Amino acid sequence: MMWGYDGFGFGGGGMGIGMLLFWGLIIFGVVMLARGFGGSSGSGASVAALRDRTPLDVLGERYARGEIGNAEFAQKRNDLGAKTS
């Protein structure tokens, strides 16, 4: 009788390689899913969007978030030389 022979010719070594490939693919899939759902931190689009914002845009965002009040917003807008609408 031949020990370790399962009829397919692989024996114990083939099963070990198969398990490594199986778990490697599982880990690879999890990493790819995590990268996909994590956002694109390396893309140039977000850098370009930040570069295109003007100081008045940033001021308006701070006012909208409530970081600065109406009087401070108006003063800083005048300091930036923006036209009042």
Secondary structure per residue as TSV (DSSP state, phi and psi in degrees):
chain	resnum	aa	ss	phi	psi
A	1	M	-	360.0	141.5
A	2	M	-	-100.8	115.9
A	3	W	T	-78.1	136.6
A	4	G	T	86.2	0.4
A	5	Y	-	-97.3	118.5
A	6	D	-	-103.3	7.8
A	7	G	S	96.2	-10.3
A	8	F	S	-108.1	-6.1
A	9	G	S	86.1	4.9
A	10	F	-	-93.8	-41.5
A	11	G	H	69.2	-155.6
A	12	G	H	-72.2	-33.9
A	13	G	H	-65.7	-40.5
A	14	G	H	-65.7	-36.3
A	15	M	H	-68.6	-36.7
A	16	G	H	-64.2	-43.2
A	17	I	H	-66.2	-39.3
A	18	G	H	-62.5	-41.4
A	19	M	H	-66.1	-39.8
A	20	L	H	-61.6	-44.2
A	21	L	H	-64.2	-41.9
A	22	F	H	-59.5	-52.9
A	23	W	H	-69.5	-31.7
A	24	G	H	-62.7	-41.9
A	25	L	H	-67.9	-37.4
A	26	I	H	-63.0	-48.0
A	27	I	H	-63.8	-41.4
A	28	F	H	-60.2	-43.6
A	29	G	H	-63.1	-41.8
A	30	V	H	-64.9	-42.2
A	31	V	H	-64.4	-42.1
A	32	M	H	-65.6	-39.0
A	33	L	H	-64.6	-42.0
A	34	A	H	-64.1	-39.9
A	35	R	H	-67.4	-38.1
A	36	G	H	-67.8	-38.9
A	37	F	H	-84.5	-15.0
A	38	G	T	-79.5	-8.1
A	39	G	-	96.1	173.8
A	40	S	-	-109.7	83.7
A	41	S	T	-73.5	-21.9
A	42	G	T	-94.5	2.0
A	43	S	-	-80.1	152.6
A	44	G	H	-82.4	-11.6
A	45	A	H	-65.5	-41.2
A	46	S	H	-69.0	-34.2
A	47	V	H	-67.7	-40.5
A	48	A	H	-66.8	-37.5
A	49	A	H	-65.9	-38.5
A	50	L	H	-67.7	-35.3
A	51	R	H	-70.6	-29.7
A	52	D	H	-82.7	-8.4
A	53	R	-	-75.4	138.0
A	54	T	-	-93.1	163.9
A	55	P	H	-58.9	-32.7
A	56	L	H	-67.9	-34.6
A	57	D	H	-62.4	-45.2
A	58	V	H	-63.2	-41.7
A	59	L	H	-61.6	-43.9
A	60	G	H	-63.4	-37.5
A	61	E	H	-66.3	-41.0
A	62	R	H	-64.1	-38.8
A	63	Y	H	-67.2	-41.0
A	64	A	H	-65.8	-34.1
A	65	R	H	-78.3	-11.7
A	66	G	T	87.7	13.9
A	67	E	S	-72.0	-30.9
A	68	I	S	-128.0	155.0
A	69	G	-	-89.1	-179.6
A	70	N	H	-64.0	-44.8
A	71	A	H	-64.2	-44.0
A	72	E	H	-66.4	-37.6
A	73	F	H	-61.6	-46.2
A	74	A	H	-63.9	-41.5
A	75	Q	H	-64.5	-46.5
A	76	K	H	-67.9	-34.9
A	77	R	H	-63.9	-41.3
A	78	N	H	-66.2	-38.4
A	79	D	H	-62.5	-34.2
A	80	L	H	-76.6	-12.0
A	81	G	T	82.3	22.2
A	82	A	-	-77.4	149.6
A	83	K	-	-78.7	139.2
A	84	T	-	-82.8	136.0
A	85	S	-	-106.2	360.0
